[in-house]
Amino acid sequence: MAESVRERNLAAVRAKIVASTKPPAEEASTDDVLGKRKHGLAMEGVRVVAFSVYFITSITAIHIAQFLGLPLYAYNRSWYNAWVALTKQYFGVHITTMTYWWSPTVVRISGDKSVAGLLRQNKDGLVSLNFGERGLFIANHQLYTDWLYLWWAAYANNPPMHGHIYIILKETLKWVPIVGPAMQLYGFIFMTRSWADDQTRLKQGLKRLNTQRSTSIIPGQGNAPSQLDPMWLLIFPEGTNLSANEVAKSRAYAEKVGKAPLTHQVLPRPAGLHLLLQELGETVPYLYDCTIGYAPLPPGGYGNDIYGLRTVYIQGRPPSSVNMHWRRFKTSSIPIGDKAALQDWLEARWREKEVLLENFYAHGKFSPADKSAVIIEDGPTEDEFKTPYITAEIRPASSVEYLAIFAPVAVAAVAGRIVWQIAERLMGW
């Protein structure tokens, strides 16, 4: 009898899987979705060269700046952390400027009542988020470049947090030339997807983020007050970006364990988030959830098949809009002590996100969205005319902010030249 009930349950789940499977529509090419290319092959070649010069020059300058600050590690850890934060700010400015110059992108931001008044736009069109200085952040993972847009969100926060963002990433990114070592110096945490190995390194990384640090600038001064460093810690609970292969794996797993599958996401994994909440929950008041959607996408398509780095930055064809819907949860309300209960809680959030994404792909906007979440300077104040959406452009606050990236290298070069000239005179070279 019990076996027949189980078989009926599994049959019901299989029926949901079949019903939720995207129609096998013809493969849509990038040109089918985004229209005719903006540039011919010759101009694309010019853009490849120009973009490569921009990107390599910028990240090389930032990486050199990272190494210039390494001696501070032995002298004063607080100074060193401040230097790391500065170079991390440089990278946030670099990718924000990169998007603004090479692939102008519209972002549409919304939220529910939990973020009432926290999403703002000034009269100049600049976005200001008010998510505080310490928070845990989760998001669905659509593209390889999701983290670029979330780093911009940290840049847009008040106070700016693009110098204090930490991301949990795949181990394979650890040794990407220049970028990989730079991310290691930034204190990012790399995961192998083997929990036996990941648990230890994750605990070590979280211990650093949860350490009280002295505010004294004098090493060894014991009576100075201490405080926790600012921190935005981002994790993608799905563990990988969305693709046909990952969706198939997720559906197979859902069938195996008797759960309804997801169409626009894969089932999240609770282990990493559980450890984050256990280690940081008492020092982080809120967990922020961002649901990300990109338009346009073909029926049955996946963002990574359309919005690759070449398409977005070389061809200059970004999504018509990057959409972010924000929610906030008190960490004290999350069942941290019970892993099974946390898994149920996380899956419930993902099923809510599934509804949001279903509405997004049907109507082009996340709904329901709450008007109280958004404050637009000089915008309508009457409720009937207010909008629950902020529409803005991803751009730096200042046109000259990017130049600061090269300041440490320039100062070091000038200082090195002066020291060399003094040495020449003293030594009679």
Secondary structure, DSSP 8 states (H G I E B T S, - for coil): -HHHHHHHHHHHHHHHHHHHS--------HHHHH-S-SS-HHHHHHHHHHHHHHHHHHHHHHHHHHHHTTTHHHH-HHHHHHHHHHHHHHHHHHHHHHHHHHS--EEEEEE-GGGTT-EEE-TTS-EEE---SEEEEEE---STTHHHHHHHHHHTBSS--TTSEEEEEEGGGTTSTTHHHHHHHTT-EEE-S-HHHHHHHHHHHHHHHT-EEE--SSTT-TTS-EEE--EEEEE-TTSS---HHHHHHHHHHHHHHT----SSS-----HHHHHHHHHHTTT--EEEEEEEEEE---TT--HHHH--HIIIIIS----SEEEEEEEEEEGGGS-TT-HHHHHHHHHHHHHHHHHHHHHHHHHSS-SS--GGGEEETTS--STTT--S-EEEE---SSTTGGGGGGHHHHHHHHHHHHHHHHHHHHHT-
